[in-house]
Amino acid sequence: MMKKLFSRIIASALILISYSTYAQNVHFIEAGSYYYSPSSIEIETGDVVTWTNAGGTHDVNFDISTVSGTSFGNPESTSLPSNTGGEIGSITFDTPGTYNYDCSIGQHAANGMTGTIIVNQAAGFFPPEGSVFNSDSTEITLPNAAVGAAYD
């Protein structure tokens, strides 16, 4: 009885968490004369970042550092093309990690037009490896462990 109740509670939590995963936050970064503002932000997985060009020609380059010529080594590779005003574009960040970027137009990056986005794993329930769900995800069977043992 208790195991079935626990399984239903876990299944309900998983359903609620799956719906909350779609509740993204949108963050805005302004690109201007040799700057991104803010130049550094911290977000959660699933969040969207939108860059807007306040004037001039700018892009958002996550690939190769314009200053050093080496790869940024970001968790995922992406970029947004240049434009001369308005919305540059948006990116949804699904992989946690630190993303560095710059503006690859002319000497913009060398003059400080760089940015950092720190993506943290969104809070939620992540069942331990070895968990088993039934066909309609209403019950979950957790792997056996000693009482008080931590799932790592």
Helices and strands as residue ranges (DSSP letters): H 2-21, E 26-32, E 35-37, E 40-44, E 47-53, E 58-61, E 79-83, E 86-93, E 97-102, E 114-120, E 132-133, E 140-141
